[in-house]
Amino acid sequence: MSIMGTRVIRTEDPRLLTAGGVYVDDVRTPELNAAARLTFVRSPVAHARITGIDASEALSEPGVVAVLTVADMDDLAPPPPSSGEWDGSPAPLGGPWAEPLLAIDTVRFVGEPVAVVITDNRYQGEDAADLVAVDYEPLPVVLGPAAAVADEILLFPAAGTNVAIANPVPTDDAPFDACDVVVEQDIVNQRVACLPMEGRATAASLENGKLTVWASSQNAQVSRFILAGALGMAPDQIRVVVPDVGGGFGAKIGVDRDTITIAWAARKLGRALRWAETRSENLVAMTQGRAQLQHIKIGGSRDGRILAYRIDVIQDAGAYQRIGGLLPFLTCLMAPGVYDIPDVQAGFRQAVTNTTPIGAYRGAGRPEATAAIERALDLFAAEIGMDPAEVRRRNFIAPDKFPFQTKTGAMYDTGRYAEALDKALAVAGYDQLREEQRRRRASGDPRQLGIGVSSYVEITAPDPDAGETAKIEVTDNGSATVYTGSSAHGQGHHTAWAMLVQDELGIPMDQITVIHGDTDLIPAGVGTYGSRSLQLGGSAVHKAALEVKDEARHHAATMLEAAEADVVLDTSTGLWQVRGDPDTALSWAQVAGHSSGGSLIADVSFVQERPTFPFGTHVSVVEVDTETGQVKMLRHVTVDDAGTVLNPVLTEGQRHGGIAQGAAQALLEEVLYDADGNPLTSTLADYAAVSAPDLPSFELADSQTPTDLNPLGVKGIGEAGTIGSTPAIQNAVVDAVSHLGVRHIDMPATPQRVWTAITEARKASNQ
């Protein structure tokens, strides 16, 4: 009997809830017994020239082993690039905007690493780091994408511009000239902190010429590739181990400059090292997310048909272009969303600023696209006086048009957008909510009701050609071990992969071990990001199970002296037998024992033809106190369709987490800087992270539209909640006060921002 689609409790949880996880800083292994502690000396200024570093006082402190700067990186190949005059030679992370491991002669954001202090214990390091004297000559500061593209102050003078990558938006106004109604709006998709529960952490040890690095990462194999390139080592000279990871959200894809520096320092000194960042360090030095300034233009007819849409994106890269133009590229690729718009124009510029670098954050470019088009739909609906849900319905891509190629080049696999909208509206009781809204408005109630709708589509497994690996070994004790290139950091991979193996091989889940995150055991793999794991990693496990089954059938047929076609596996018992003759039953242990070496092994990779495109609709209900601007979430209803559901427990967990993070961006979270580039949100006392009391119980409705691009029929679900929830909540807040004349409120919809919008609208109406 198949267990696919059943509610199987996570097998990871008992260990995590009892013994606890083993994170990088918890790793206890002989190689790290004498490990010293590494502490970064970080820049306290946003932009300055370094004129001198004096480590003498720090070196005189008890327990200090060494103080290292970029001048000590003479063993790297290629050598660290100069930030001054670029000669056109290759450099880490891209030409004149190259990011050194430690600052060379210029710092470009508060928190940039300048030196490292090595001490016998952690607290000695914190004291000694304060004693490293760095002389800074302040330079002018560039903050915000609009200021960056003006090029009045250059972060990299050799580049001649702050715009690192540009794909200009077309400016053909003819499609808009033919429209009855045209609406334009600047939209801020604000900078947010990724904020995993476990910050970044690394340990490194060099023994017998082999470097072992323990890292809190989303992909061990990619981390090894990065380390090998940066350190000039062969990949087989490096082992990367990823233990339990307390959240990644995109910010832990691979490893960044800090982990590379720790690995280099361990090799340089010949001593094992450990590092785990503090929360304040995390909030200024770990990559952050979003940070787009968007200008949208939407036009159509008064009967609700959208005829043209344009989005012009300026992506704030932060001080260095960590992932190039990927984020705004994805925003432009997904610009039209779920709508069949005849003319779509999309383009971007990515510019550097004196702030923490931007990287991937749950959704990575796709939430920004949805936020823009969904605000545009509401602005257009308000302009023509039509219900926003009806405008969406009139513009959806029809189900019979799939696969559908958008005007921006995305090839959507499957979609039933109107069905998702109708189901979400029905569960929410949309008509009744609108009636309640009318009642409150008529009575002048200071607590107004807002209903926000967001229909979305996202791209998952955006790199299907990279594929994923899996190996299954069934031994002569009847157990199975799965080696997966996917990397778990909270998603429930161990449960899901064991379910797939039990479903195909009939081996009970409690006899299945799942191993990930060790490049010595799994040298080839890609890892987890972009909601790729189940459709690529899970399909690889499924493929390996089929190959093991085929090999086992051959051995069972030999043992039973029967034709292979007559030998079948009863997956309810895990027994092999001749068809129709249960007395001939053989166990997996017996069949594996018959093979050479006493085990059956399948080692495979799975590649998908193209990405998949999950979709859905979110309906958010909020209450806004018009006297204070306070917003309270009352309800949040979602339909998230990610194809076939393997395990509803895991699916719902991903949806809950995503909705919470989306709500946090809509209402609370924002990384802020003062005029000098000093971060104002560098502690959790200042950065408004979401917590349980801020959120209602989410109402999740089911929808499954399988894809034919993989054998499981699955699409990604890890980022869907984040993508759909943010614009639904933002739209709900604006909707609650739209009758007062409020047209738009940028995120986060804080009480101050909402109150200001109401006040300004009232002033305008009285003029």
C-alpha positions in Angstrom: 0.0 0.0 0.0 1.4 3.4 -1.0 2.2 6.0 1.7 2.5 8.8 -0.9 0.2 11.7 0.1 -0.3 10.4 3.7 0.4 12.4 6.8 3.7 10.9 8.0 5.2 12.6 11.1 8.7 13.9 10.6 11.3 11.3 11.6 13.8 14.0 12.3 11.9 15.5 15.2 12.4 13.1 18.1 16.2 13.6 18.0 15.9 17.4 17.6 13.3 17.7 20.4 15.1 15.4 22.9 18.9 15.1 22.3 19.0 18.3 20.2 20.6 19.0 16.9 24.4 19.0 16.3 25.2 22.3 14.7 28.7 23.5 13.6 29.5 24.9 17.0 28.4 21.7 18.7 30.7 19.4 16.6 33.0 17.4 18.8 35.6 15.5 16.9 39.3 14.8 17.6 40.4 17.1 14.7 38.9 20.1 16.6 40.0 19.2 20.2 42.8 21.9 20.2 40.9 24.3 18.0 41.5 28.0 18.5 38.8 30.6 18.1 38.7 33.1 15.3 37.3 36.6 15.8 36.8 39.1 12.9 37.8 42.7 13.2 35.1 44.5 11.3 34.9 48.0 9.9 32.9 50.4 12.1 32.5 52.8 9.2 30.6 52.5 5.9 33.2 53.8 3.5 36.8 54.7 4.2 40.3 54.3 3.1 42.5 52.1 5.4 45.7 54.0 6.1 47.2 51.7 8.7 46.6 48.6 10.9 48.5 48.2 14.2 48.0 44.8 15.9 50.8 45.1 18.5 48.6 45.8 21.5 46.3 42.9 20.6 49.3 40.5 20.1 50.5 41.3 23.6 47.2 40.0 25.2 47.1 36.6 26.9 45.9 33.8 24.7 46.4 35.6 21.4 47.9 33.3 18.8 48.0 35.6 15.8 46.4 38.6 14.1 46.1 38.3 10.3 45.3 40.8 7.6 45.2 40.8 3.8 48.9 41.3 3.8 49.3 37.7 5.1 47.3 36.2 2.2 50.5 35.7 0.1 49.8 32.0 -0.3 46.6 32.4 -2.2 46.3 31.8 -6.0 45.5 34.1 -7.5 46.6 36.8 -5.1 44.0 39.1 -3.6 43.0 41.7 -6.2 43.7 45.4 -5.6 40.6 47.5 -5.1 42.4 50.5 -6.6 43.6 50.2 -10.2 42.0 47.2 -11.9 44.1 45.8 -14.7 41.4 43.7 -16.2 42.7 40.4 -14.8 40.2 37.8 -13.3 39.3 38.5 -9.7 37.0 36.8 -7.2 33.4 37.8 -7.7 33.8 39.9 -10.8 36.2 42.4 -12.3 36.4 45.9 -10.8 33.7 45.1 -8.3 35.7 42.2 -6.9 35.2 41.4 -3.2 38.4 40.6 -1.3 38.5 38.1 1.6 39.8 40.8 3.9 39.7 44.5 3.1 42.7 45.6 1.1 42.9 49.4 1.2 39.2 50.4 1.3 36.2 49.3 3.4 32.7 49.7 1.8 30.2 48.8 4.5 29.9 48.6 8.3 30.8 45.0 9.2 33.3 44.4 6.4 36.1 42.1 7.7 39.5 43.9 8.0 41.5 41.4 10.0 41.2 38.2 12.1 42.3 37.6 15.6 43.2 34.0 16.6 42.9 33.2 20.3 42.8 30.2 22.6 39.2 30.9 23.5 36.3 32.9 22.3 36.1 35.7 24.9 39.8 36.4 24.6 39.2 37.1 20.9 36.4 39.6 21.5 38.7 41.6 23.9 41.7 41.4 21.6 39.8 42.4 18.5 38.9 45.7 20.2 42.7 46.4 20.6 43.5 46.1 16.9 44.0 49.7 15.8 42.8 50.5 12.3 43.2 54.0 10.9 40.3 55.0 8.6 40.2 58.0 6.3 36.4 58.6 5.7 35.1 58.6 2.2 31.6 59.8 0.9 28.8 57.4 1.4 26.3 56.1 -1.2 23.0 54.8 0.2 20.0 53.5 -1.7 19.7 52.4 -5.3 18.5 55.7 -6.6 21.6 57.5 -5.3 23.8 54.7 -6.5 22.7 54.9 -10.2 23.3 58.7 -10.2 27.1 57.8 -10.1 27.9 61.0 -8.2 30.0 59.1 -5.7 31.7 55.9 -6.9 32.5 52.9 -4.7 34.9 51.5 -7.2 36.5 54.4 -9.1 38.3 52.0 -11.5 34.9 50.8 -12.7 33.7 54.3 -13.6 30.2 53.6 -12.4 28.2 52.0 -9.6 26.0 50.1 -12.0 27.6 46.6 -12.1 25.0 45.0 -14.4 22.3 46.6 -16.6 19.6 45.2 -18.8 17.7 48.3 -19.7 13.9 48.2 -19.8 12.3 48.9 -23.2 10.6 52.3 -23.4 8.0 51.7 -26.1 5.0 53.7 -25.0 2.8 52.8 -27.9 1.0 49.9 -26.0 0.2 52.3 -23.2 -1.0 55.0 -25.6 -3.7 52.6 -26.8 -5.0 52.0 -23.2 -8.1 53.6 -21.7 -6.4 53.8 -18.3 -2.7 53.9 -17.3 -1.4 53.8 -13.8 2.2 54.4 -12.6 3.8 53.8 -9.2 7.1 53.7 -7.5 7.3 50.6 -5.2 9.9 49.9 -2.6 10.6 46.3 -1.9 12.7 47.0 1.2 15.9 45.4 2.5 15.4 42.7 5.0 17.6 40.5 7.1 17.6 36.7 6.5 17.8 36.0 10.2 18.2 32.2 10.5 18.0 30.9 14.0 21.5 29.6 13.7 23.9 32.3 12.4 26.9 31.5 10.2 29.4 29.1 11.8 32.6 27.4 10.5 35.3 25.1 11.8 38.3 24.0 9.8 41.2 21.7 10.3 44.2 20.7 8.1 45.6 17.2 8.6 47.9 15.2 6.3 47.4 17.7 3.6 43.6 17.5 3.6 41.5 20.4 4.7 38.2 19.6 6.5 35.7 22.4 6.8 32.5 22.1 8.8 30.1 24.7 7.6 26.5 25.8 8.2 25.6 25.7 4.6 22.8 24.7 2.2 25.1 22.7 -0.1 28.4 20.9 0.9 29.5 20.2 -2.7 29.1 23.8 -3.9 30.9 24.9 -0.8 33.8 22.6 -1.6 33.9 24.0 -5.2 34.0 27.6 -3.9 36.7 26.8 -1.3 38.9 24.9 -3.9 38.8 27.8 -6.3 39.5 30.5 -3.7 42.3 28.6 -1.9 43.9 27.1 -5.1 43.4 23.5 -3.9 42.2 20.5 -5.8 38.6 19.5 -4.7 39.8 16.1 -3.5 42.1 17.9 -1.0 39.0 19.4 0.7 36.3 17.7 2.7 33.2 19.7 3.5 30.8 18.5 6.2 27.4 20.1 6.8 25.9 19.0 10.1 22.5 20.2 11.3 21.7 23.6 10.0 19.4 26.0 11.9 17.9 27.7 8.9 19.4 29.0 5.7 16.7 30.8 3.6 19.2 31.3 0.7 21.8 33.2 2.7 23.7 30.0 3.3 24.0 28.9 -0.3 27.6 27.8 -0.6 30.0 29.7 1.6 31.0 33.3 1.7 34.2 35.3 2.3 34.1 34.7 6.1 34.1 30.9 5.8 36.8 31.0 3.1 39.0 33.2 5.4 38.6 30.8 8.2 39.6 27.8 6.0 42.6 29.8 4.7 43.7 30.8 8.3 43.5 27.2 9.5 45.8 26.2 6.6 48.1 29.2 7.1 48.6 28.5 10.8 48.4 24.7 10.7 45.9 24.9 13.6 42.2 24.0 13.8 39.9 27.0 14.1 36.3 27.6 15.1 34.1 30.6 14.5 30.4 31.3 15.2 29.0 34.7 14.6 27.1 36.7 17.2 23.6 37.9 16.4 24.8 41.5 16.0 27.5 40.3 13.7 24.9 38.4 11.7 22.7 41.4 11.3 25.5 43.5 9.7 27.7 40.9 7.9 25.4 38.1 6.6 23.9 38.8 3.2 20.5 40.4 3.3 17.6 40.2 0.9 15.2 42.1 -1.4 16.3 45.7 -1.6 14.7 46.7 -4.9 13.3 50.1 -6.1 10.7 49.4 -8.7 8.8 51.6 -11.1 5.7 50.0 -12.5 3.4 51.1 -15.3 0.2 49.3 -16.1 -2.5 50.0 -18.7 -5.7 48.5 -19.9 -9.3 49.0 -20.8 -12.1 50.0 -18.5 -13.7 46.6 -18.7 -10.8 45.2 -16.7 -8.5 43.9 -19.5 -4.8 44.6 -19.0 -3.0 45.4 -22.2 0.4 46.5 -21.2 2.8 46.3 -18.2 6.2 47.7 -17.6 8.6 47.2 -14.6 11.9 49.0 -14.2 14.0 47.6 -11.4 17.0 49.1 -9.6 18.6 46.4 -7.5 20.6 47.5 -4.5 23.5 45.0 -4.6 25.1 46.3 -1.3 28.8 46.9 -1.3 29.7 43.9 -3.5 27.7 42.0 -6.2 27.5 38.7 -4.4 25.1 37.0 -6.9 25.4 39.4 -9.8 22.2 40.2 -11.7 20.4 37.0 -10.7 17.8 38.5 -8.4 16.6 41.3 -10.8 16.8 38.9 -13.7 14.4 36.6 -12.0 12.2 39.5 -11.1 12.0 40.5 -14.7 11.5 36.9 -15.9 8.5 36.5 -13.6 7.2 40.1 -14.2 3.8 39.2 -15.8 2.9 36.7 -13.0 -0.2 34.7 -13.8 -1.6 37.1 -16.3 -1.9 36.9 -20.1 -0.7 40.4 -20.9 -0.2 41.2 -24.6 2.8 43.6 -24.0 5.3 43.2 -21.1 8.4 45.3 -20.8 11.0 44.5 -18.0 14.5 45.6 -17.3 16.9 46.3 -14.5 20.1 47.9 -13.2 22.1 46.5 -10.4 24.1 49.1 -8.4 26.5 48.9 -5.5 26.0 50.9 -2.3 27.8 51.3 1.1 25.6 48.6 2.7 25.8 44.9 3.5 25.8 42.8 0.3 22.5 41.5 -0.9 22.1 37.7 -1.6 19.4 35.2 -2.0 16.5 35.3 0.5 13.5 33.0 0.4 12.1 33.4 -3.0 15.1 35.3 -4.4 13.7 37.7 -7.0 10.3 36.0 -7.4 8.6 37.6 -4.4 9.7 41.0 -5.7 8.1 40.3 -9.1 4.8 39.2 -7.5 4.8 42.1 -5.1 5.1 44.5 -8.1 2.5 43.0 -10.4 0.0 42.4 -7.6 0.2 45.9 -6.4 -0.2 47.0 -10.0 -3.3 44.9 -10.3 -4.9 46.6 -7.3 -3.9 50.1 -8.4 -5.4 49.4 -11.8 -8.6 47.9 -10.2 -9.0 51.0 -8.0 -8.6 53.3 -11.0 -11.3 51.6 -13.0 -13.5 51.0 -10.0 -13.6 47.2 -10.3 -13.3 44.6 -7.6 -9.6 43.5 -7.6 -10.5 39.8 -7.6 -12.6 40.2 -10.7 -9.7 42.1 -12.5 -7.5 39.1 -11.8 -10.0 36.6 -13.0 -10.4 38.5 -16.3 -6.7 38.4 -17.0 -5.5 34.9 -16.0 -3.8 32.7 -18.4 -6.4 30.1 -19.5 -5.9 26.5 -18.4 -6.0 25.3 -22.0 -3.0 27.4 -23.0 -0.4 25.4 -21.0 2.5 25.0 -21.5 2.5 28.7 -21.9 5.4 30.9 -22.8 5.2 34.4 -21.3 6.4 37.6 -23.0 9.5 37.6 -20.8 10.5 34.1 -21.8 9.3 31.8 -19.0 7.7 28.5 -20.0 5.0 27.7 -17.5 4.3 24.0 -17.3 0.8 23.8 -15.7 -1.7 26.2 -14.1 -5.3 26.5 -13.0 -5.2 30.0 -11.7 -8.9 30.8 -11.7 -9.6 27.7 -9.7 -7.1 28.7 -7.1 -8.6 32.1 -6.8 -12.1 30.9 -6.6 -11.2 28.3 -3.9 -9.4 30.9 -1.8 -12.2 33.4 -2.1 -14.8 30.7 -1.1 -12.8 29.6 1.9 -12.3 33.2 3.0 -16.0 34.0 2.6 -15.1 36.9 0.3 -18.5 38.3 -0.3 -19.3 38.3 3.4 -16.0 40.1 4.1 -16.8 42.8 1.6 -20.2 43.2 3.3 -18.6 43.6 6.7 -16.1 46.1 5.2 -19.0 48.2 3.8 -20.7 48.1 7.2 -17.7 49.4 9.0 -17.1 52.1 6.5 -20.7 53.3 6.7 -20.6 53.4 10.5 -17.3 55.3 10.6 -15.7 52.6 12.7 -12.1 53.6 13.6 -11.1 50.0 13.1 -11.4 49.4 9.3 -11.4 46.0 7.6 -9.0 45.4 4.7 -9.1 42.4 2.3 -6.1 41.7 0.1 -5.8 39.3 -2.7 -2.6 38.0 -4.3 -2.4 35.5 -7.2 1.1 34.3 -7.9 3.2 32.0 -9.9 6.9 31.2 -9.2 9.7 29.4 -10.8 11.2 26.5 -8.9 14.3 24.4 -9.7 15.4 27.3 -11.9 18.6 25.4 -12.8 17.1 21.9 -13.7 20.1 21.1 -16.0 22.3 21.0 -12.8 20.2 18.1 -11.6 20.7 16.2 -8.4 22.3 13.0 -7.2 21.2 10.0 -5.1 22.7 6.7 -4.1 20.8 3.9 -2.4 22.5 0.9 -0.8 20.5 -2.1 0.5 22.6 -4.4 2.7 22.3 -8.0 3.7 20.6 -7.0 7.0 17.7 -5.7 5.0 18.2 -2.0 5.8 18.7 0.8 3.2 20.9 3.9 3.2 20.2 6.9 1.1 23.0 9.3 0.1 21.5 12.5 -1.2 23.0 15.5 -2.9 20.2 17.6 -1.5 20.9 19.4 1.8 18.4 19.5 4.6 18.0 22.5 6.8 14.6 22.1 8.3 12.5 20.9 5.3 12.1 17.2 6.4 14.2 15.6 3.7 15.0 12.6 5.8 11.3 11.8 6.2 10.5 12.5 2.5 13.3 10.4 1.1 12.5 7.5 3.4 8.9 7.7 2.3 10.0 7.5 -1.3 12.1 4.4 -0.6 9.5 2.6 1.5 6.9 3.3 -1.2 9.0 1.8 -3.9 11.0 -0.9 -2.1 8.7 -1.8 0.8 11.6 -1.4 3.3 10.1 0.2 6.5 11.0 3.8 7.1 12.7 3.0 10.5 15.1 0.8 8.6 16.1 3.6 6.2 19.0 6.0 6.9 19.4 9.2 5.0 22.8 10.8 4.8 23.6 14.2 3.3 26.2 17.0 3.6 29.5 15.2 3.5 31.6 15.5 0.4 33.7 12.4 1.2 30.5 10.3 1.2 28.7 12.3 -1.5 31.3 13.9 -3.7 28.8 15.0 -6.4 25.7 17.0 -5.6 24.1 20.4 -5.9 22.2 21.1 -2.7 19.1 22.9 -1.6 17.9 26.3 -2.9 15.2 27.5 -5.3 12.7 25.0 -4.1 14.5 22.3 -6.0 14.9 19.4 -3.5 11.9 17.2 -4.0 11.5 17.6 -7.8 15.2 17.0 -8.4 16.7 15.3 -5.3 13.5 13.3 -4.6 13.2 12.3 -8.2 16.8 11.1 -8.1 16.0 9.0 -5.0 13.0 7.6 -6.8 15.2 6.7 -9.8 17.8 5.1 -7.6 15.1 3.0 -5.9 13.8 1.8 -9.3 17.4 0.8 -10.3 17.9 -1.1 -7.0 14.6 -2.9 -7.6 15.7 -3.9 -11.1 19.0 -5.3 -9.8 17.2 -7.1 -6.9 14.7 -8.7 -9.3 17.6 -10.2 -11.3 19.1 -11.7 -8.1 15.7 -12.9 -6.8 14.9 -14.6 -10.1 18.2 -16.4 -10.0 17.6 -17.5 -6.4 14.0 -18.6 -7.2 14.9 -20.2 -10.5 12.2 -18.2 -12.2 12.0 -15.7 -15.1 12.6 -12.1 -14.1 9.2 -11.1 -15.5 7.5 -13.5 -13.1 9.2 -12.1 -10.0 7.4 -9.4 -8.1 8.0 -7.3 -5.0 5.1 -7.0 -2.5 5.8 -3.5 -1.2 3.4 -4.0 1.7 5.7 -6.7 3.1 9.0 -6.0 1.4 9.1 -9.6 0.1 10.1 -10.9 -3.3 8.2 -13.8 -4.7 7.1 -15.6 -7.8 3.9 -14.1 -9.0 1.0 -15.9 -7.4 3.2 -18.0 -5.1 3.7 -16.4 -1.7 5.5 -19.5 -0.4 8.5 -18.5 -2.5 9.0 -15.2 -0.6 12.5 -13.8 -0.2 13.4 -10.8 2.1 15.6 -7.9 1.0 18.3 -9.2 3.4 18.4 -12.5 1.5 18.4 -10.9 -1.9 21.1 -8.4 -1.0 23.1 -11.1 0.6 23.1 -13.0 -2.7 24.8 -10.1 -4.5 28.5 -9.6 -4.8 29.7 -7.8 -1.7 26.4 -8.4 0.2 24.7 -5.2 -1.0 22.7 -3.8 -3.8 23.7 -0.3 -4.9 22.3 2.3 -7.4 24.2 5.6 -7.9 22.3 8.0 -10.1 21.7 11.6 -11.1 18.4 13.1 -12.2 18.1 16.0 -14.6 14.8 17.8 -15.3 14.0 19.2 -18.8 13.0 22.6 -17.5 11.8 24.4 -14.4 8.4 24.0 -12.8 6.0 26.8 -11.9 3.9 26.4 -8.7 1.0 28.8 -8.3 -1.8 29.9 -5.9 -3.8 32.6 -4.4 -3.6 34.2 -0.9 -6.4 36.2 0.7 -5.4 38.3 3.7 -7.8 40.0 6.1 -6.5 42.8 8.3 -7.9 45.3 10.7 -6.4 48.8 10.7 -6.9 51.3 13.5 -7.3 54.5 11.6 -6.5 56.6 14.7 -3.1 55.0 15.4 -2.1 53.2 12.1 -1.8 49.9 13.9 -2.4 46.8 11.7 -3.6 43.5 13.0 -3.8 40.3 10.9 -7.2 38.7 11.4 -7.1 35.9 8.9 -4.9 34.5 6.1 -6.3 32.0 3.6 -4.1 30.3 1.0 -4.3 27.9 -1.9 -0.7 26.9 -2.8 -0.5 24.4 -5.7 2.9 22.7 -6.0 1.8 19.6 -7.9 1.5 16.2 -6.2 1.8 16.3 -2.4 4.2 13.7 -1.0 3.5 14.4 2.7 1.0 17.1 3.8 2.8 17.5 7.1 5.9 18.6 5.4 4.0 20.7 2.8 2.0 22.5 5.5 5.2 23.2 7.5 6.8 24.9 4.5 3.7 26.9 3.8 3.4 28.1 7.4 7.0 29.2 7.6 6.8 31.0 4.3 3.6 32.9 5.1 5.2 34.0 8.4 8.2 35.4 6.7 6.1 37.1 4.0 3.9 38.7 6.7 7.0 39.9 8.5 8.2 41.8 5.4 4.8 43.2 4.8 4.3 44.5 8.3 7.5 44.6 10.4 10.9 44.0 9.0 13.3 46.5 7.5 17.0 47.0 7.6 17.7 50.7 8.1 20.8 52.9 7.9 21.5 56.5 9.0 22.9 59.1 6.6 26.5 58.0 7.3 25.8 54.3 6.5 25.6 53.2 10.1 23.2 50.3 10.6 20.3 51.2 12.9 18.9 47.6 13.1 21.9 45.6 14.3 20.3 43.9 17.2 17.0 42.1 17.8 16.0 45.1 20.0 16.0 47.2 16.9 15.1 44.8 14.1 11.4 43.8 14.3 11.5 40.1 13.7 8.1 38.4 13.6 6.8 36.2 16.4 3.8 34.0 17.0 1.6 36.6 18.7 1.9 38.7 15.5 0.2 36.1 13.4 -3.2 34.4 13.2 -3.7 30.7 12.5 -3.3 30.2 8.8 -6.1 28.6 6.8 -4.6 26.3 4.2 -6.7 25.0 1.3 -5.5 22.1 -0.8 -4.9 22.1 -4.6 -2.8 19.7 -6.6 -2.0 20.1 -10.3 0.8 17.6 -11.2 3.6 18.5 -13.6 4.8 16.0 -16.2 8.4 17.2 -15.9 9.4 14.7 -13.3 8.1 11.2 -12.3 6.7 12.4 -9.0 4.6 15.1 -10.5 5.9 17.6 -7.9 6.9 21.2 -7.9 8.6 23.3 -5.2 6.8 24.5 -2.1 9.5 26.0 0.1 9.1 29.6 -1.1 5.5 29.7 -2.1 4.2 31.1 1.2 6.6 34.0 1.1 5.8 34.9 -2.5 2.0 34.9 -2.1 1.6 36.3 1.4 3.5 39.6 1.2 1.4 41.4 -1.5 -1.8 40.0 -0.2 -1.1 41.6 3.2 0.1 44.8 1.7 -2.9 45.0 -0.5 -5.1 44.4 2.5 -3.6 47.2 4.4 -4.1 49.7 1.5 -7.6 48.3 1.0 -8.6 49.0 4.6 -7.9 52.7 4.2 -8.4 53.2 0.5 -11.8 54.9 1.1 -10.0 57.6 3.0 -8.0 58.4 -0.2 -4.9 56.3 0.4 -3.6 55.0 -2.9 -0.4 53.1 -1.9 1.7 52.3 1.2 5.1 50.9 0.9 6.3 48.0 3.1 6.6 47.5 5.9 3.2 48.8 6.8 4.3 50.1 10.3 1.8 52.1 12.4 3.8 55.2 11.7 3.7 54.7 7.9 0.0 53.8 7.9 -0.9 56.7 10.1 1.2 59.1 7.9 -0.6 57.9 4.8 -4.0 58.4 6.3 -3.1 61.9 7.6 -1.7 63.0 4.2 -4.8 61.6 2.4 -7.1 63.5 4.7 -5.1 66.7 4.2 -5.2 66.3 0.5 -9.0 65.8 0.5 -9.5 69.0 2.5 -7.5 71.2 0.1 
